[in-house]
Amino acid sequence: MIEVARAVQDATPTAVTFVILPGWRMEEIAASLPTSGLDIAPAEFLRAAQTPPAVLDFVPNNNSMEGFFFPYEYTLPREITTYQLLDLTARNFVQHITDDMRNGFQAQGLDVYQAVILASMIEREAQRRDEMPLVASVFLNRLKIGMTLGADPTVQYSLGYDDVNQTWWKNPLSLDDLKFDSPYNTYVYAGLPPAPISNPGLEAIQAVHSQPSRRIIFSRHAATDQAIIILR
């Protein structure tokens, strides 16, 4: 009877819902942990994420798990450990990458890691889901001709946390910001950044693998917030 009474008194659920949103960077995932119900400290999480689980065998040495925390609504046991959480999210990512998608990446001249870098940029650059294929086409076309990708989110990632606005994604960016010297800054350096800049959702990843050949440049009309496509 004592055990039953204790069980009734302890109303704490044994499982918690942990949500990773598309486009978050690792620090934003870490910041959500204190209110998640999980007993994982943000600093511990970020430290462990520097070493990806073995299932992510395509991640180059000395790179973190950035890009591979698959956005999802996870139902987790409250006592899950940091390493179990990392392994679970990594396996969820791998399970969503089909052979067809890998073939699509290869057709674009990309391996899985490079495709995720590009998808992480698309996730942050596109303001609407239906824009993602257009953004992907532009980036792929620019890569092929050696043109700088000129993506604001890569600058935001380079700059890090904006103390004034209390965000990891500074907005608006100044002209000086666009000149910030970082290998992640795609205004300064051509090609892909050295690693993903966010954790992309499935739609952004699919936009990379399923792109038809379209010779376009993509821009945004500030007044109408509509995509403008210019054929060349």
C-alpha positions in Angstrom: 0.0 0.0 0.0 2.9 2.4 0.8 4.3 1.8 -2.7 0.9 2.5 -4.3 0.6 5.7 -2.3 4.0 6.9 -3.4 3.2 6.2 -7.0 0.0 8.2 -6.8 1.8 11.1 -5.1 4.5 11.2 -7.8 2.7 12.7 -10.7 5.9 13.4 -12.7 5.5 11.8 -16.2 8.1 9.2 -17.1 8.3 10.6 -20.7 8.7 14.1 -22.0 8.2 15.7 -25.4 11.3 17.3 -26.8 11.0 19.4 -29.9 13.8 20.3 -32.2 12.8 23.0 -34.7 14.1 23.2 -38.3 16.8 25.8 -38.7 17.9 25.8 -35.0 21.7 25.8 -34.4 23.1 23.6 -31.7 23.1 26.4 -29.2 19.4 26.9 -29.6 18.7 23.3 -29.0 20.9 23.4 -25.9 19.0 26.5 -24.7 15.7 24.6 -24.8 17.0 21.8 -22.5 16.5 23.5 -19.1 12.7 23.7 -19.7 12.4 20.4 -21.5 12.1 18.1 -18.5 15.3 16.3 -19.4 18.2 16.2 -16.9 20.8 17.3 -19.4 22.8 20.5 -18.9 23.3 22.7 -22.0 27.0 22.9 -21.5 27.2 19.1 -21.3 25.1 18.7 -24.4 27.3 21.1 -26.5 30.4 19.4 -25.3 29.2 16.0 -26.2 27.9 17.2 -29.6 31.5 18.0 -30.6 31.9 14.2 -31.2 29.2 12.8 -33.5 27.9 9.3 -32.9 29.4 6.5 -35.0 26.2 6.2 -37.1 27.2 9.6 -38.7 30.2 8.0 -40.3 30.1 10.5 -43.2 30.8 13.5 -41.0 34.5 14.5 -41.4 36.9 14.2 -38.5 36.9 17.1 -36.0 33.5 18.2 -37.0 30.5 18.5 -34.7 27.0 17.2 -34.9 25.7 20.5 -36.2 23.3 19.8 -39.1 22.4 16.3 -38.0 20.0 16.9 -35.1 17.0 15.9 -37.1 14.1 18.3 -36.4 11.3 16.3 -34.9 8.9 16.0 -31.9 10.7 13.3 -29.8 9.0 11.4 -27.0 11.8 10.6 -24.6 12.3 8.9 -21.3 13.0 11.5 -18.7 16.2 9.8 -17.6 17.7 9.7 -21.1 21.4 10.5 -21.1 23.2 13.1 -23.2 24.9 10.4 -25.4 21.6 8.5 -25.8 19.9 11.7 -27.0 22.7 12.4 -29.5 22.6 8.9 -30.8 18.8 8.9 -31.1 18.7 12.1 -33.1 21.5 11.0 -35.3 19.8 7.7 -36.1 16.6 9.5 -36.9 18.6 11.6 -39.4 20.1 8.6 -41.1 16.8 6.8 -41.3 15.4 9.8 -43.3 18.2 9.8 -45.9 17.2 7.3 -48.5 19.3 5.8 -51.3 17.3 7.9 -53.8 18.3 11.0 -51.9 21.9 9.9 -51.8 21.8 9.4 -55.6 20.2 12.8 -56.0 23.0 14.4 -54.0 25.6 12.6 -56.1 23.9 13.9 -59.3 24.5 17.4 -58.0 28.1 16.6 -57.3 27.7 16.5 -53.5 28.3 14.0 -50.8 25.9 13.7 -47.9 27.8 16.1 -45.7 28.0 18.7 -48.4 24.3 18.3 -49.2 23.5 18.9 -45.5 25.6 22.0 -45.5 23.6 23.3 -48.4 20.3 22.3 -46.9 21.2 24.1 -43.7 21.6 27.3 -45.7 18.4 26.7 -47.6 16.5 26.2 -44.3 17.6 29.6 -43.0 17.5 31.5 -46.4 14.0 30.5 -47.6 11.3 32.4 -45.8 8.6 30.1 -47.2 8.7 26.3 -47.8 7.7 26.7 -51.4 10.8 28.9 -52.0 13.2 26.1 -51.0 13.5 24.5 -54.5 14.3 27.9 -55.9 16.9 28.7 -53.4 18.5 25.3 -53.9 18.7 25.9 -57.6 20.4 29.2 -57.2 22.9 27.9 -54.8 23.7 24.9 -56.9 24.1 27.1 -60.0 26.4 29.4 -58.2 28.5 26.6 -56.9 28.9 25.2 -60.4 30.3 28.5 -61.8 32.4 29.3 -58.7 30.3 32.3 -57.7 30.0 33.4 -54.1 26.7 32.1 -52.6 26.0 35.4 -50.8 23.7 34.0 -48.1 22.9 36.2 -45.1 22.5 33.2 -42.8 26.1 32.2 -43.2 27.1 35.7 -42.0 24.7 35.4 -39.1 26.2 32.1 -38.1 29.7 33.6 -38.4 28.8 36.5 -36.1 27.4 34.3 -33.4 25.2 35.5 -30.6 23.8 39.0 -30.9 23.7 40.4 -27.4 21.7 43.5 -28.3 18.8 41.6 -29.7 19.4 38.4 -27.8 19.4 36.1 -30.8 21.8 33.8 -32.6 20.6 35.3 -35.9 21.3 39.0 -36.1 18.9 40.9 -38.3 19.3 43.2 -40.1 23.0 42.8 -41.1 25.1 45.8 -41.7 27.5 46.3 -44.6 30.4 45.7 -42.3 28.8 42.5 -41.1 28.8 41.3 -44.7 32.6 41.8 -44.9 33.2 39.8 -41.6 36.2 37.6 -42.2 35.1 34.0 -41.6 35.3 30.9 -43.7 31.5 30.6 -43.1 30.9 34.0 -44.7 29.7 33.2 -48.3 29.8 36.8 -49.3 33.6 36.7 -48.8 34.5 33.2 -49.7 33.2 31.2 -52.7 32.0 27.6 -52.3 30.2 26.0 -49.3 31.0 26.9 -45.7 33.1 24.3 -43.9 30.2 22.8 -42.0 26.4 23.1 -41.6 25.1 26.4 -40.1 21.8 25.0 -38.8 19.9 21.7 -38.5 17.7 21.5 -41.6 14.4 19.8 -41.9 13.4 17.2 -44.4 12.0 19.7 -46.9 15.3 21.6 -47.1 17.2 18.4 -47.6 14.8 17.2 -50.3 15.2 20.5 -52.1 18.9 19.6 -52.6 18.4 16.1 -53.9 15.4 16.7 -56.2 16.5 19.8 -58.1 15.9 20.0 -61.8 18.3 22.0 -63.9 17.2 25.6 -63.8 19.4 28.5 -64.7 18.2 31.1 -62.2 19.3 33.8 -59.9 17.2 34.4 -56.8 16.5 37.6 -55.0 13.8 39.1 -52.8 11.7 42.2 -53.4 11.8 44.0 -50.0 8.5 45.8 -50.5 6.3 42.9 -51.5 8.3 40.0 -50.0 7.9 38.1 -53.2 10.5 35.9 -54.8 11.9 37.2 -58.1 13.3 34.8 -60.6 15.6 36.1 -63.3 16.4 33.7 -66.2 19.8 33.8 -67.8 
